[in-house]
Amino acid sequence: MFLKKKIQDCVIIGSGPSGYSAAIYAARADMNPILFTGFQPGGQLTTTTVVDNYLGFSEGIKGVDFMKNCKDQAKRFNTEIINHSVNHVILSNKIRGNHRIFFSTEKCIESKGLIIATGSRPKFLGIHKEKKFLGLGISFCATCDGFFHKEKNVAVIGGGDTALEEAIFLSKFCKKVYLIVRKDHLKASKILQKIFLKKNNIDTLFCSKITEIIGDNFLEGINIFNHKTKTNKIVLISGLFIAIGHIPNTEIFRNELDLDEKGYVIVQKGRTITSKPGVFAAGDVQDPIYRQAITSAGTGCMAALDLEKYLYM
């Protein structure tokens, strides 16, 4: 069934910084946006204790409070917020054609414009206490949370470019950084490895994996198993940064949009324009590189402006 007979100008899927930023700009441009919050209202920032690097918050702000502010600001401009996940889309190939957005069984909205802001989700290790200690010592972003571990010992898990970038960043102000690599070699680019190997306070543990997270109310340490020597090692740390990859939330767009080999939405360089007319992508769902709240918000703004141009010019 169709929820609304009227064809909408703007539907936004996702409620992180990119989704709410897009909503604010779209609303101020009289596009009357409808925003679907998705399965995690507020996005990944709701699992972050303190956002300390977003412009304008000199004392930092709790992730939950930050996303509530974003939601309240979008509502102030009369964004219609629907607390459901979109489970299916049918995207038109025609210029100013109608896209069909399905949610809650067979309910559907039609819209000329669609902004995808569904974000991505980090890959977990799959061990006990991992999710419990998110924001309590465990993080997926050194740029976001690394500063809280100044002059302390931390660990990074992973052997690719992201893991080495995290370790290099943390080595600037942490006392010691343990890099835990499952294989017996690094997968990262050679140029990054050269920079990495010059750091004196990084200890690389090859052929290793974490078998236990230690702590009652917050992270205190980890138990590391070396599958080559068959030995265990307990390391006391204040922070664990998991850098084994992200999964873009693009499952419902798999047969509707052009995606790259990792599943990220492909957009035109420097724009938010996707392979379908009237469909735009913002935030982590099209950004495997930066993945920051402020860059997500910026592309949300860009998507709304791109949609406005598409509709009215």
C-alpha positions as CSV (number, residue, x, y, z in Angstrom):
1,M,0.0,0.0,0.0
2,F,1.1,3.6,-0.5
3,L,1.4,5.6,2.7
4,K,1.0,8.9,0.9
5,K,-0.7,9.6,-2.4
6,K,1.3,12.7,-2.9
7,I,4.7,12.3,-4.6
8,Q,7.4,13.5,-2.3
9,D,10.4,15.7,-3.3
10,C,12.8,14.3,-0.7
11,V,13.1,11.1,1.2
12,I,16.2,10.5,3.4
13,I,17.2,7.0,4.6
14,G,19.4,7.2,7.6
15,S,19.7,9.3,10.8
16,G,23.4,9.9,11.4
17,P,25.1,13.3,10.9
18,S,24.8,13.0,7.1
19,G,21.0,12.2,7.2
20,Y,20.1,15.0,9.6
21,S,22.4,17.5,7.8
22,A,20.7,16.6,4.6
23,A,17.3,17.0,6.3
24,I,18.1,20.5,7.6
25,Y,19.2,21.8,4.2
26,A,16.4,20.1,2.3
27,A,13.8,21.5,4.7
28,R,15.2,25.0,4.5
29,A,14.9,24.6,0.7
30,D,11.2,23.8,1.0
31,M,11.6,20.1,-0.1
32,N,9.6,18.9,2.9
33,P,11.9,15.9,3.7
34,I,10.8,12.7,5.2
35,L,13.6,10.9,7.1
36,F,13.7,7.2,8.0
37,T,15.7,6.7,11.2
38,G,16.7,3.1,10.4
39,F,17.7,0.2,12.7
40,Q,20.1,2.4,14.7
41,P,18.6,5.9,15.2
42,G,21.4,8.4,15.4
43,G,23.9,6.1,13.8
44,Q,27.3,5.0,15.2
45,L,27.8,8.2,17.2
46,T,25.2,7.0,19.7
47,T,27.7,4.4,20.8
48,T,30.4,7.0,21.5
49,T,30.7,8.4,25.0
50,V,32.2,11.8,24.0
51,V,32.5,13.5,20.7
52,D,35.5,15.8,21.2
53,N,36.6,16.7,17.7
54,Y,33.4,18.2,16.2
55,L,33.7,21.9,15.3
56,G,31.8,24.2,17.7
57,F,31.7,22.1,20.9
58,S,34.7,23.4,22.8
59,E,34.0,21.1,25.8
60,G,33.0,18.1,23.8
61,I,29.6,16.5,23.8
62,K,28.2,13.1,24.5
63,G,27.4,11.2,21.3
64,V,23.8,10.6,22.3
65,D,23.3,14.3,23.1
66,F,24.9,15.3,19.9
67,M,22.6,13.2,17.8
68,K,19.6,14.4,19.8
69,N,20.6,18.0,19.0
70,C,20.8,17.0,15.3
71,K,17.4,15.4,15.4
72,D,15.8,18.4,17.3
73,Q,17.3,20.8,14.7
74,A,15.9,18.8,11.8
75,K,12.5,18.7,13.5
76,R,12.6,22.5,14.1
77,F,12.5,22.8,10.3
78,N,9.6,20.4,10.1
79,T,11.4,17.3,8.9
80,E,9.0,14.4,9.1
81,I,10.8,11.6,11.0
82,I,9.6,8.0,10.6
83,N,11.0,5.5,13.1
84,H,11.2,2.6,10.7
85,S,13.8,0.9,8.6
86,V,13.5,0.8,4.8
87,N,13.5,-2.8,3.7
88,H,13.2,-2.5,-0.1
89,V,13.5,0.2,-2.8
90,I,12.6,0.3,-6.5
91,L,14.6,3.1,-8.1
92,S,13.5,4.8,-11.4
93,N,15.9,5.2,-14.3
94,K,14.0,8.2,-15.6
95,I,14.8,11.9,-15.1
96,R,12.5,13.1,-12.3
97,G,11.0,9.6,-12.2
98,N,9.4,8.3,-9.0
99,H,11.4,6.2,-6.6
100,R,9.5,3.7,-4.5
101,I,10.6,3.3,-0.9
102,F,9.1,0.4,1.1
103,F,9.1,0.0,4.8
104,S,7.1,-1.8,7.5
105,T,6.0,-4.8,5.4
106,E,4.4,-3.4,2.3
107,K,4.0,0.3,3.1
108,C,5.5,2.5,0.5
109,I,6.3,6.2,-0.2
110,E,7.1,7.6,-3.7
111,S,9.6,10.4,-4.1
112,K,11.3,12.2,-6.9
113,G,14.4,12.6,-4.8
114,L,16.2,10.1,-2.5
115,I,19.2,10.7,-0.3
116,I,20.9,7.6,1.0
117,A,22.6,8.1,4.4
118,T,22.6,4.6,5.7
119,G,26.2,4.6,6.9
120,S,28.4,1.6,7.5
121,R,29.0,-0.7,10.4
122,P,32.3,-1.9,11.7
123,K,33.4,-5.5,11.6
124,F,33.5,-7.0,15.1
125,L,35.9,-9.6,16.4
126,G,33.0,-11.7,17.8
127,I,34.3,-12.1,21.4
128,H,32.7,-11.7,24.8
129,K,32.5,-8.1,26.2
130,E,33.4,-6.5,22.9
131,K,30.1,-4.7,22.4
132,K,29.6,-4.2,26.2
133,F,32.8,-2.1,26.3
134,L,32.1,0.1,23.2
135,G,32.9,3.6,24.4
136,L,34.4,2.2,27.5
137,G,37.8,1.4,26.1
138,I,36.9,-0.2,22.8
139,S,36.6,1.9,19.7
140,F,36.7,1.8,16.0
141,C,38.1,5.2,15.4
142,A,41.5,6.4,16.7
143,T,40.9,9.9,15.4
144,C,37.7,10.1,17.4
145,D,38.8,8.5,20.7
146,G,42.6,8.3,20.7
147,F,43.2,11.5,22.6
148,F,41.5,9.9,25.7
149,H,44.5,7.5,26.0
150,K,47.3,10.0,26.1
151,E,50.4,8.6,27.7
152,K,48.7,5.2,28.1
153,N,49.1,1.8,26.5
154,V,46.7,0.8,23.7
155,A,46.3,-1.9,21.1
156,V,45.2,-1.9,17.5
157,I,44.0,-5.0,15.8
158,G,44.4,-5.5,12.0
159,G,47.1,-5.6,9.4
160,G,45.8,-3.4,6.6
161,D,46.2,0.3,5.8
162,T,43.5,1.4,8.3
163,A,45.2,-0.5,11.1
164,L,48.6,0.9,10.4
165,E,47.1,4.4,10.0
166,E,45.4,4.0,13.4
167,A,48.6,2.8,15.0
168,I,50.8,5.6,13.6
169,F,48.3,8.2,14.8
170,L,48.1,6.7,18.3
171,S,51.9,6.4,18.5
172,K,52.1,10.2,18.6
173,F,50.7,10.6,22.1
174,C,50.3,7.1,23.5
175,K,53.0,5.5,25.6
176,K,52.9,2.2,23.7
177,V,50.9,0.8,20.9
178,Y,50.5,-3.0,20.3
179,L,49.6,-3.9,16.8
180,I,47.9,-7.4,16.8
181,V,48.0,-9.1,13.4
182,R,46.4,-12.4,12.7
183,K,48.7,-13.3,9.8
184,D,52.5,-13.5,9.7
185,H,52.8,-10.3,7.6
186,L,51.2,-6.9,7.0
187,K,48.7,-6.3,4.2
188,A,49.2,-2.5,4.2
189,S,50.8,-0.6,1.4
190,K,54.6,-0.6,1.3
191,I,54.9,3.2,1.7
192,L,52.7,3.0,4.9
193,Q,54.8,0.2,6.2
194,K,57.9,2.3,5.9
195,I,56.4,5.0,8.0
196,F,55.1,2.5,10.5
197,L,58.5,0.7,11.0
198,K,60.1,4.0,12.0
199,K,57.9,4.2,15.1
200,N,59.8,3.1,18.2
201,N,56.8,2.8,20.5
202,I,54.8,0.3,18.4
203,D,55.1,-3.4,19.2
204,T,53.8,-5.7,16.4
205,L,52.5,-9.1,17.4
206,F,52.2,-11.4,14.4
207,C,50.2,-14.7,14.2
208,S,48.1,-13.4,17.1
209,K,44.5,-12.9,18.0
210,I,42.6,-11.7,21.0
211,T,40.9,-14.5,23.0
212,E,39.7,-12.5,26.0
213,I,38.8,-9.0,26.9
214,I,39.7,-8.3,30.5
215,G,37.7,-5.9,32.8
216,D,34.5,-5.7,34.7
217,N,33.0,-2.2,34.0
218,F,35.5,-1.0,31.4
219,L,38.5,-2.3,29.4
220,E,41.5,-3.1,31.5
221,G,43.4,-5.6,29.3
222,I,43.4,-8.3,26.7
223,N,44.6,-11.9,26.4
224,I,46.5,-12.5,23.2
225,F,47.0,-16.0,21.7
226,N,49.9,-16.6,19.3
227,H,48.9,-19.5,17.1
228,K,52.5,-20.1,16.0
229,T,54.1,-20.5,19.4
230,K,50.8,-21.7,21.1
231,T,51.4,-19.2,23.9
232,N,49.1,-16.7,25.7
233,K,50.1,-13.2,26.7
234,I,48.1,-10.8,28.9
235,V,48.6,-7.1,28.0
236,L,47.2,-4.3,30.2
237,I,45.8,-1.5,28.0
238,S,43.3,1.3,28.4
239,G,42.1,1.3,24.7
240,L,41.5,-1.3,22.0
241,F,41.0,0.0,18.5
242,I,39.5,-2.6,16.1
243,A,40.5,-1.9,12.5
244,I,39.5,-5.0,10.5
245,G,37.2,-3.2,8.2
246,H,33.7,-1.8,7.8
247,I,30.6,-3.0,6.0
248,P,28.5,-0.4,4.2
249,N,24.8,-0.6,4.8
250,T,23.8,-1.1,1.2
251,E,22.2,-4.5,1.0
252,I,18.8,-3.0,-0.1
253,F,20.5,-1.1,-3.0
254,R,22.5,-4.0,-4.3
255,N,20.5,-4.5,-7.5
256,E,19.4,-0.9,-7.8
257,L,22.6,1.2,-7.8
258,D,26.2,0.9,-8.9
259,L,28.3,-0.2,-5.9
260,D,32.1,-0.8,-5.7
261,E,33.7,-4.2,-4.9
262,K,33.3,-3.5,-1.2
263,G,29.7,-2.5,-1.4
264,Y,30.0,1.3,-1.1
265,V,27.8,3.5,-3.2
266,I,29.7,4.9,-6.2
267,V,29.3,8.7,-6.6
268,Q,30.6,11.2,-9.1
269,K,34.0,12.6,-8.0
270,G,33.4,15.6,-5.6
271,R,29.7,15.1,-5.8
272,T,27.0,13.0,-4.2
273,I,25.4,11.9,-7.5
274,T,24.8,8.2,-7.9
275,S,24.1,6.0,-11.0
276,K,20.4,6.7,-10.8
277,P,18.8,10.1,-11.5
278,G,17.5,11.8,-8.4
279,V,19.3,9.5,-6.0
280,F,22.2,10.9,-3.9
281,A,24.5,9.3,-1.3
282,A,26.1,11.0,1.7
283,G,28.2,10.0,4.7
284,D,30.0,6.7,5.3
285,V,27.9,4.8,2.9
286,Q,29.9,6.3,0.1
287,D,33.1,7.1,2.0
288,P,35.5,4.3,2.9
289,I,38.3,6.7,3.6
290,Y,37.5,9.5,6.1
291,R,34.4,8.2,8.1
292,Q,34.2,11.2,10.4
293,A,31.1,12.9,11.7
294,I,32.1,16.2,10.3
295,T,32.8,14.9,6.8
296,S,29.5,13.0,6.9
297,A,27.6,16.1,7.8
298,G,29.3,18.0,5.0
299,T,28.3,15.4,2.4
300,G,24.7,15.5,3.8
301,C,24.7,19.2,3.0
302,M,26.1,18.5,-0.5
303,A,23.4,15.8,-1.2
304,A,20.6,18.2,-0.3
305,L,22.1,20.9,-2.5
306,D,22.6,18.4,-5.3
307,L,19.0,17.3,-5.0
308,E,17.7,20.8,-5.0
309,K,19.5,21.5,-8.2
310,Y,18.2,18.3,-9.7
311,L,14.6,19.2,-8.9
312,Y,14.4,22.8,-9.6
313,M,17.0,23.8,-12.1
